């Protein structure tokens, strides 16, 4: 079947009014909240993937309830997600999504899943796995299938002739301004070469972890996702324009996200908590 993750399919407020791109600015354009959409990014109507065979796995906690933070310069990922469990969860993952590169890139974000609070850290890893599972079809896809240009051009955020900025990578990085901001973070011109996000073994994971830990204009996923109600906030940051609010255009996609999150929480031995849905009046999407 065809699959197309929705991540990054909502442009931010006009990039022409956004501040200079920066990996630390709190008001950067986002791939995922819900301002105006361009005609090139209609909500996907493709069939959602089924949950992977890992749904039948029993919980396999990999650290004690009071796991201390990892040493400086290390993320907490390996304390929670072993290679063996990763391979069991994603048995059909593309080769580019290898565990070793995920671990190496995660070390660039030492605060990721590394608060020292086992529940918060496990919940963050479960949320990360749940979101990328939905976006990439259990890591079986590295590019969006329904490809489009996804260019919202401005003097600050140009597009390159003939290039397309559709979703790529495990979190489906989308839109020209996100490629530029991510490129600035990794010192590469990804406006000119967006395809690298889907072909470079480091960039593919880096795009997701950069987006996850980045200070965006509508929030920082890492800072909220492990807290009560944090999963709904993460979905709002990632794809709020299509999946959040009282009557969003793509209701079922959020259900799949929540199901994936609950599955991974069970595998990691942590309660998912309450208030997992962003389809409430508290998450009103802006006009599309």
URTASUL-V117979 format. One record per pair of residues at least 6 apart in sequence whose C-alpha atoms are under 8 Angstrom apart, sorted by the first residue. I is the first residue (numbers start at 1). J is the second residue. Records with the same first field share a line. If there is no record, write none. Layout:
# URTASUL-V117979
I = J / J
This chain:
# URTASUL-V117979
1 = 47
2 = 46 / 47 / 145
3 = 46 / 47 / 48 / 49 / 136 / 137 / 141 / 144 / 145
4 = 44 / 46 / 48 / 135 / 136 / 137 / 143 / 144 / 145 / 146
5 = 44 / 134 / 135 / 136 / 137 / 144 / 167 / 172
6 = 43 / 44 / 135 / 167 / 172 / 239
7 = 31 / 32 / 135 / 167 / 171 / 172 / 173 / 174 / 238 / 239
8 = 30 / 31 / 32 / 167 / 171 / 172 / 173 / 174 / 175 / 238 / 239
9 = 31 / 32 / 41 / 43 / 167 / 174 / 175 / 239
10 = 30 / 31 / 32 / 33 / 34 / 35 / 36 / 37 / 41 / 239 / 240 / 241 / 242
11 = 29 / 30 / 31 / 32 / 33 / 34 / 35 / 36 / 37 / 38 / 152 / 175
12 = 29 / 30 / 31 / 32 / 33 / 34 / 35 / 36
13 = 29 / 35 / 36
14 = 29 / 152
15 = 29 / 152 / 153 / 154 / 156 / 157 / 177
16 = 153 / 154 / 155 / 156 / 157
18 = 27 / 28 / 29
19 = 27 / 28
20 = 28 / 156
21 = 28 / 180 / 181 / 184
22 = 28 / 181 / 184 / 185
23 = 181 / 182 / 184 / 185 / 214 / 215
24 = 214 / 215
25 = 215 / 216 / 217
26 = 215 / 216 / 217 / 218 / 219
27 = 215 / 216 / 217 / 218
28 = 215 / 216 / 217
29 = 177 / 178 / 216 / 217
30 = 178 / 216 / 217 / 218 / 237
31 = 173 / 174 / 175 / 178 / 238 / 239
32 = 236 / 237 / 238 / 239 / 240 / 241
33 = 218 / 236 / 237 / 238 / 239 / 240 / 241 / 285
34 = 239 / 240 / 241 / 242 / 285 / 286 / 287 / 288
35 = 241 / 285 / 286 / 287 / 288
36 = 286 / 287 / 288
37 = 288
38 = 150 / 152
40 = 148 / 149 / 150
41 = 148 / 150
43 = 242 / 249 / 250
44 = 146
48 = 137 / 253 / 256
49 = 134 / 137 / 138
51 = 138 / 260
52 = 89 / 90 / 138
53 = 89
54 = 88 / 89 / 90
55 = 263
57 = 267
58 = 266 / 267
59 = 266 / 267 / 268 / 269
60 = 267 / 268 / 269
61 = 80 / 267 / 268 / 269
62 = 79 / 80 / 81 / 82 / 268
63 = 79 / 80
64 = 118
65 = 117 / 118 / 119
66 = 116 / 117 / 118
67 = 116 / 117 / 118
68 = 116 / 117
69 = 76 / 114 / 115 / 116
70 = 76 / 79 / 114
72 = 110
73 = 107 / 108 / 109 / 110
74 = 106 / 107 / 108 / 109 / 110
75 = 106 / 107 / 108 / 109 / 110 / 111 / 112 / 113 / 114
76 = 110 / 111 / 112 / 113 / 114 / 121
77 = 103 / 106 / 112 / 113 / 114 / 125
78 = 103
80 = 122 / 125 / 268
81 = 125
83 = 99
86 = 99
90 = 138 / 139
92 = 138 / 139 / 140
93 = 138 / 139 / 140
94 = 139 / 140 / 141 / 142
96 = 199 / 200 / 201 / 204
97 = 139 / 201 / 204 / 205
101 = 201 / 202 / 205
102 = 202 / 205 / 206
105 = 202 / 205 / 206 / 209
106 = 112 / 206 / 209
109 = 209 / 213
112 = 121 / 213 / 222
113 = 120 / 121 / 122 / 124 / 125
114 = 121
115 = 121
119 = 226 / 270 / 271
120 = 226 / 227
121 = 226
122 = 265 / 268 / 269 / 270
123 = 225 / 226 / 265 / 270 / 271 / 272
124 = 222 / 225 / 226
126 = 261 / 262 / 264 / 265 / 268
127 = 225 / 231 / 261 / 264 / 265
129 = 260 / 261 / 264
130 = 257 / 258 / 259 / 260 / 261 / 264
131 = 171 / 235 / 257 / 260 / 261
132 = 138 / 139 / 170 / 171
133 = 139 / 170 / 260
134 = 256 / 257 / 260
135 = 170 / 171 / 172
136 = 142 / 169 / 170 / 171 / 172
139 = 170
141 = 169 / 170
142 = 168 / 169 / 170 / 172 / 198
143 = 166 / 167 / 168 / 169 / 172 / 198
144 = 166 / 167 / 168 / 172
147 = 164 / 166 / 167
148 = 164 / 165 / 166
149 = 163 / 164 / 165 / 166
150 = 164 / 165 / 166 / 174 / 175 / 176
151 = 159 / 164 / 165 / 175 / 176
152 = 158 / 159 / 175 / 176 / 177
153 = 159 / 176
157 = 176 / 177 / 180
158 = 176 / 177 / 191
159 = 176 / 191 / 192
160 = 191 / 192
163 = 191 / 192 / 193 / 194
164 = 194
165 = 174 / 175 / 176 / 179 / 194
166 = 172 / 173 / 174 / 175
167 = 173 / 174 / 175
168 = 174 / 195 / 197 / 198 / 204
169 = 197 / 198 / 204 / 205 / 207 / 208
170 = 204 / 205 / 207 / 208
171 = 207 / 208
172 = 208
173 = 179 / 207 / 208
176 = 191
179 = 190 / 191 / 194
180 = 189 / 190 / 191
182 = 190 / 207 / 210
183 = 189 / 190 / 191
190 = 196
196 = 203 / 204
197 = 203 / 204 / 207
198 = 204
212 = 220 / 221 / 222
213 = 220 / 221 / 222 / 223
214 = 220 / 221
218 = 237
219 = 237
221 = 233 / 234 / 237
224 = 230 / 231 / 233 / 234
225 = 231 / 233 / 234
228 = 273 / 274 / 275
229 = 273 / 274 / 275 / 276
230 = 276
231 = 276 / 277
232 = 275 / 276 / 277 / 278
233 = 278
235 = 243 / 244 / 254 / 278
236 = 243 / 244 / 278 / 283
240 = 278 / 283 / 285
241 = 248 / 285 / 286 / 288
242 = 248 / 249 / 250 / 251 / 285
243 = 249 / 250 / 251 / 253 / 254 / 278 / 279
244 = 251 / 277 / 278 / 279 / 280 / 283 / 284 / 285
245 = 278 / 279 / 280 / 281 / 282 / 283 / 284 / 285
246 = 279 / 280 / 281 / 283 / 284
247 = 279
248 = 279 / 285
251 = 279
254 = 277
258 = 276 / 277
261 = 272
262 = 272
265 = 271 / 272
